Amino acid sequence: MELSINGKKYSTSGDPEEFLVWVLRDELGLTGTKFGCGAGICGACTVLVDGSPVRSCITPATALKGQRITTIEGISKTLPNGEIKFHPVQQAFIDEQTPQCSWCMSGQILTALAFLKSTPEPTDEEIEQAMSNNYCRCGCYDRIRSAVKRAAMLMNEEKDQKSTLRVS
């Protein structure tokens, strides 16, 4: 079976029983996606499928043929000089020193990214609602909310800079 992950095509075993989290981690070595509860509740395993958050621990990989899967490894960019440029959401989580143990962070970041694409100027209440199904064992919810607010600001600044460059 072929899957499109982070803009690349990967061939996998195609076992119809295999959940995406295990294909990503064990077959493809994309270990940024974490296994948490195994029941689709905690959000640690969240990836984006065609831009929407999906729990990879309960989603059979075969169900995603023909869809674009994005993992945490797929949102940063490597510049020609080899430097890694983090996505604004990743940078905001770093700037706000959000993670404590970091187990949930890839799922938190991908959930925030999907949310901010549809809600570029969120209120605190909207952030709390959007992030409410992603659990943090360490209780970093205030820092997560701050990081999402900062990410919105960074994404809007980046969008404004691109608009200015096009006009110039």
N, C-alpha and C positions, 0 to 999 in steps of 0.2 A: 504494500500500500504506500502511496506517496502523500506526504503532508507538506503544506506550505507553512514554514515557521520562520518568523523574522525575515521574510523576504527571500528565503532560500527553500529549495525543494529537498526533502529528506525521504529516503525509502526506509520503511519500517517493516517489522514482521507481519503486521496486519492481523494479529490475533484479535478476533472480535470481542474477546473478554477483557482485553488490556485497557486500563484506564489511562487517559492522556498523561497524568502526572508521572506514571511509571515509564511510559514511552519517552517522555522528555528527559527524565532523570537517568534511567537505567540504560536505555538504548542509545540516546543521543548525547548524553553527558551535559545536558542543559539543567544544571542543578540549582539555578536561582529560584525555580519553582519549588516551594516547600510542601511537604506532606504534613498536615496538621491533624485533623479529626477523622478523615476518611469518610465523612458523611455529608460533605458539602455545607457544613454549618459555619466553620471558623473563618474561612476566606484566605488562609495561608497559601493555598494552591491556586489562587486566582490567576488566570491568564486572560488575554483579550482574544475573542474570536470575532473577526470582522468588526473590531472596535468595541465590542460589548464584553463586559466581565462574565467569565464562565468558570465554574469550579471544576478544575481538572481532575480532582480525586473521584468524581462520580460521573465523568463524561467519557464514554468509550472513544478511543482515538478514531476508530472507524467511522464514527458519526460526523467527523470533521473533514472528511475528504472534500476537497474543492473549496475549503474556507481558509481565510488568512488567520493564522494563529500568531499572536505576539506574546513573547515572554519578557521578563525583566531584562534579559540579555539583549533584546531587540530594540530597546528604546533609546539607548545612548548611541553616539556616533564616534568612530575612530577617525581622527583627522589625518591628513597626509603625513604629518610629522610623527604619527604614532600616539599622540595625546588623545585621551578619551574626553569627549565633551558630553557631559551628562545632560539628559533631558531636563527641562526646567522643573518638573515634578521631583525627579531624583535630587536635583540640586537644592530644592527647597527643603526636602527631608534631611539633607546633609546640613544645610545652613541652620536649621532649627534644632539640630542635634536630636532628632526625633527618636531613633531606635535605641532601645536598651539591649535586649537580647537579639533583636533583628529577625527573629523567626517569621514574623508576620509581614515584614516590611515589603517584600516584593508584591504580595497580594494587596497591601494597603496602597502602594504606589500605583499599581495598574488600575485599581478601582478608582483612585483619585483622578488619574489621567482620563479615563472614560467619562467620569462625571464632569470634569472641567471642560471637556470638548463640547458638552451640551449646555453647560452652565458656567460661562466664563467669568461672571461676577457674582459668586455665591454669597449668601448670607451665612452666618454661623449656624442657623437652624437648618438650612439646606445642606451644609457640610455634614452636620451631625446625622441628618437623615440618610444622606448618600453613603456615609461610611459606617452606618450602624450595624451592618451585617458582616463586618470584618472585625474580628476580635483580636485583642492584644493582651497576651498573658501578663505583660508587665504593667498594664494600665496607663499607657502613654497617650491617652486620648486627648488631653489638652495640647500636647506637642503635635499630635497628628492633625488636629484642627488648625493649629498655627501653621503647620507645614502646607496644608491644603490652601489656606489663605495666601501664603507667600507664593505658592506655585501658581495660583491664579494671577497674581500680580506679575510674576516673571513671564508667564505665557502671554499675558496681554502686552507687556513691554516688548517681547520678541515679535509679536504680531504687528505692533505699531512700527517697530524698526524695519520690518520687511515691507510694510506699506510705504514708509518714507523712502526706502531704497528704490521701489518701483516708480514712485512719482518723480524722483530726482533725475 
